[in-house]
Amino acid sequence: MDADMSVAGVLGALVEVEVNPFVLLLDSIKLIELERRDRLFRWEAVEVFAATRIMT
């Protein structure tokens, strides 16, 4: 859905979302370069970083 919404409307909707804490374990994180050409998305890994435990 594509529609305009006020900042207050977005914040109000986000306040209602219930999220449980979680732990995310990653081996690596890739920085990619994203390009859109001829209605297609193409990407290439620019750099790969070793990841550590990220807690949210």
C-alpha positions as CSV (number, residue, x, y, z in Angstrom):
1,M,0.0,0.0,0.0
2,D,1.3,3.4,-0.9
3,A,-0.2,6.3,0.9
4,D,0.7,9.5,2.7
5,M,0.6,9.5,6.5
6,S,1.4,12.1,9.1
7,V,4.4,11.6,11.5
8,A,1.9,11.4,14.4
9,G,0.0,8.7,12.5
10,V,3.1,6.6,12.0
11,L,4.3,7.0,15.6
12,G,0.8,6.1,16.8
13,A,0.9,2.9,14.8
14,L,4.4,2.0,16.0
15,V,3.4,2.4,19.6
16,E,0.7,-0.3,19.2
17,V,3.2,-2.9,17.9
18,E,4.4,-5.5,20.5
19,V,7.9,-6.8,20.0
20,N,9.6,-9.4,22.1
21,P,13.3,-9.1,22.7
22,F,15.5,-11.4,20.7
23,V,19.1,-12.3,20.1
24,L,20.5,-12.3,16.5
25,L,23.6,-14.3,15.7
26,L,25.4,-13.5,12.5
27,D,28.5,-14.9,10.9
28,S,29.1,-11.9,8.6
29,I,27.6,-8.7,7.4
30,K,27.8,-7.7,3.7
31,L,27.9,-4.1,2.6
32,I,26.3,-4.1,-0.9
33,E,26.1,-1.6,-3.8
34,L,22.6,-1.7,-5.2
35,E,21.8,-0.5,-8.7
36,R,18.5,-0.4,-10.6
37,R,18.8,-0.8,-14.3
38,D,16.2,-1.7,-16.9
39,R,13.6,-2.3,-14.2
40,L,15.9,-4.9,-12.5
41,F,17.8,-4.6,-9.2
42,R,21.4,-5.7,-9.3
43,W,23.8,-5.8,-6.3
44,E,27.4,-6.6,-5.6
45,A,29.1,-7.2,-2.3
46,V,31.5,-4.3,-1.7
47,E,32.9,-5.5,1.6
48,V,32.3,-8.4,4.0
49,F,32.7,-7.8,7.8
50,A,33.1,-10.6,10.4
51,A,30.1,-10.2,12.7
52,T,29.8,-10.5,16.4
53,R,26.7,-11.1,18.6
54,I,24.2,-8.3,18.2
55,M,21.6,-8.0,20.9
56,T,18.4,-6.1,20.3
